[in-house]
């Protein structure tokens, strides 16, 4: 919320002090302002966690790709040994055995590394979904706050009721982030 908006709402609240029937409106505005701040904070945290999980997923995929390149390089080395006649048969057999051991180990690791990277991708998607719901709640609460403040200017309670409905929708939207699994 911009400082000018806060100042303007404060002025409207001062006018409401002279009209006791508008006090519930100012209380509603205060509650909505606290809810906006809370949901905004939760949304920022969800986005931060999403970015951290994305970095972890990127690292996992990079590690997987690095291993894939190594496996391919070792397979090429193994194929070269099959084609080229070695000068020393014993050295060639030792090198080939070492290559096969590494390839066997790395080929066992590859599915697990890929699974880990995919799981991290899923966590990123979940965090993005949570953040989106907090963002929706934030927008609805901000609109509710604005609609409620219009009541102070127009003194028409219809805007207050509409603001309350939007506020409830904003709370539900933000709370639905906790249902994302």
FISEPA-781602 format. One record per residue (C-alpha): chain; residue in one letter; x, y, z. Coordinates in pm, whole numbers, plus 50000, padded with zeros to 5 digits. Layout:
N
<A,A,<X,Y,Z>> ...
END
This chain:
181
<A,X,<50000,50000,50000>> <A,X,<50135,50341,49905>> <A,X,<50189,50614,50170>> <A,X,<49936,50839,49991>> <A,X,<49672,50568,50015>> <A,X,<49737,50527,50387>> <A,X,<49714,50904,50439>> <A,X,<49390,50920,50242>> <A,X,<49239,50633,50439>> <A,X,<49345,50802,50762>> <A,X,<49162,51119,50653>> <A,X,<48849,50917,50575>> <A,X,<48876,50747,50913>> <A,X,<48889,51088,51082>> <A,X,<48566,51182,50903>> <A,X,<48414,50858,51024>> <A,X,<48483,50961,51384>> <A,X,<48219,51232,51341>> <A,X,<47970,50975,51213>> <A,X,<47946,50688,51466>> <A,X,<47759,50468,51219>> <A,X,<48080,50446,51012>> <A,X,<48299,50320,51299>> <A,X,<48240,49953,51203>> <A,X,<48363,50043,50856>> <A,X,<48689,50184,50991>> <A,X,<48737,49879,51212>> <A,X,<48678,49658,50908>> <A,X,<48935,49859,50716>> <A,X,<49189,49812,50994>> <A,X,<49129,49438,51002>> <A,X,<49157,49418,50623>> <A,X,<49484,49616,50631>> <A,X,<49632,49369,50882>> <A,X,<49512,49077,50671>> <A,X,<49664,49229,50356>> <A,X,<49998,49268,50532>> <A,X,<49987,48912,50666>> <A,X,<49890,48750,50337>> <A,X,<50148,48960,50152>> <A,X,<50418,48834,50388>> <A,X,<50304,48473,50344>> <A,X,<50303,48519,49967>> <A,X,<50656,48658,49968>> <A,X,<50776,48367,50178>> <A,X,<50609,48118,49944>> <A,X,<50773,48282,49643>> <A,X,<51112,48277,49819>> <A,X,<51073,47908,49900>> <A,X,<50970,47845,49541>> <A,X,<51289,48012,49416>> <A,X,<51504,47814,49658>> <A,X,<51343,47488,49550>> <A,X,<51391,47587,49186>> <A,X,<51762,47639,49251>> <A,X,<51784,47296,49416>> <A,X,<51601,47138,49123>> <A,X,<51834,47309,48877>> <A,X,<52134,47180,49075>> <A,X,<51991,46827,49075>> <A,X,<51933,46836,48699>> <A,X,<52283,46977,48643>> <A,X,<52431,46695,48848>> <A,X,<52224,46440,48658>> <A,X,<52334,46587,48324>> <A,X,<52699,46591,48433>> <A,X,<52675,46223,48523>> <A,X,<52506,46155,48188>> <A,X,<52794,46318,48004>> <A,X,<53044,46115,48207>> <A,X,<52858,45793,48131>> <A,X,<52859,45877,47761>> <A,X,<53231,45958,47771>> <A,X,<53311,45632,47949>> <A,X,<53098,45438,47701>> <A,X,<53297,45596,47418>> <A,X,<53618,45499,47597>> <A,X,<53493,45145,47636>> <A,X,<53401,45129,47266>> <A,X,<53745,45261,47168>> <A,X,<53907,44983,47369>> <A,X,<53699,44728,47181>> <A,X,<53806,44865,46842>> <A,X,<54172,44954,46896>> <A,X,<54431,44682,46939>> <A,X,<54610,44752,47269>> <A,X,<54989,44736,47302>> <A,X,<54961,44578,47644>> <A,X,<54667,44339,47685>> <A,X,<54686,44338,48067>> <A,X,<54673,44719,48092>> <A,X,<54384,44728,47846>> <A,X,<54190,44470,48050>> <A,X,<54253,44665,48371>> <A,X,<54136,44989,48211>> <A,X,<53830,44817,48064>> <A,X,<53743,44662,48401>> <A,X,<53774,45003,48569>> <A,X,<53551,45162,48302>> <A,X,<53290,44887,48339>> <A,X,<53287,44926,48718>> <A,X,<53234,45301,48694>> <A,X,<52970,45262,48424>> <A,X,<52784,45003,48628>> <A,X,<52790,45226,48938>> <A,X,<52688,45539,48753>> <A,X,<52415,45364,48557>> <A,X,<52272,45246,48890>> <A,X,<52285,45605,49023>> <A,X,<52123,45767,48718>> <A,X,<51758,45666,48786>> <A,X,<51784,45782,49148>> <A,X,<51936,46115,49045>> <A,X,<51662,46164,48787>> <A,X,<51394,46073,49041>> <A,X,<51535,46324,49290>> <A,X,<51539,46600,49027>> <A,X,<51179,46522,48926>> <A,X,<51069,46529,49292>> <A,X,<51228,46870,49332>> <A,X,<51047,46989,49017>> <A,X,<50719,46875,49175>> <A,X,<50801,47066,49494>> <A,X,<50863,47378,49285>> <A,X,<50520,47337,49125>> <A,X,<50356,47297,49466>> <A,X,<50527,47606,49602>> <A,X,<50425,47801,49291>> <A,X,<50063,47692,49343>> <A,X,<50075,47801,49709>> <A,X,<50228,48135,49616>> <A,X,<49961,48190,49350>> <A,X,<49686,48133,49605>> <A,X,<49845,48375,49849>> <A,X,<49870,48628,49564>> <A,X,<49501,48580,49483>> <A,X,<49410,48627,49848>> <A,X,<49624,48940,49864>> <A,X,<49458,49095,49559>> <A,X,<49109,49019,49686>> <A,X,<49191,49163,50029>> <A,X,<49336,49479,49873>> <A,X,<49025,49525,49661>> <A,X,<48812,49460,49971>> <A,X,<49002,49731,50156>> <A,X,<48947,49978,49872>> <A,X,<48577,49890,49842>> <A,X,<48534,49932,50216>> <A,X,<48707,50271,50207>> <A,X,<48464,50385,49937>> <A,X,<48195,50351,50206>> <A,X,<48360,50635,50397>> <A,X,<48351,50860,50092>> <A,X,<48000,50775,49974>> <A,X,<47846,50673,50307>> <A,X,<47669,50390,50126>> <A,X,<47689,50066,50322>> <A,X,<47657,49857,50006>> <A,X,<48030,49913,49945>> <A,X,<48107,49799,50300>> <A,X,<47913,49475,50255>> <A,X,<48078,49415,49920>> <A,X,<48416,49481,50081>> <A,X,<48339,49229,50354>> <A,X,<48243,48967,50093>> <A,X,<48563,49030,49898>> <A,X,<48759,49015,50223>> <A,X,<48610,48675,50305>> <A,X,<48693,48558,49953>> <A,X,<49049,48684,50001>> <A,X,<49083,48499,50331>> <A,X,<48953,48179,50171>> <A,X,<49183,48224,49872>> <A,X,<49487,48268,50094>> <A,X,<49384,47986,50328>> <A,X,<49346,47752,50032>> <A,X,<49725,47768,49992>> <A,X,<49743,47533,50292>> <A,X,<49532,47279,50105>> <A,X,<49789,47243,49825>> <A,X,<49979,46916,49866>> 
END
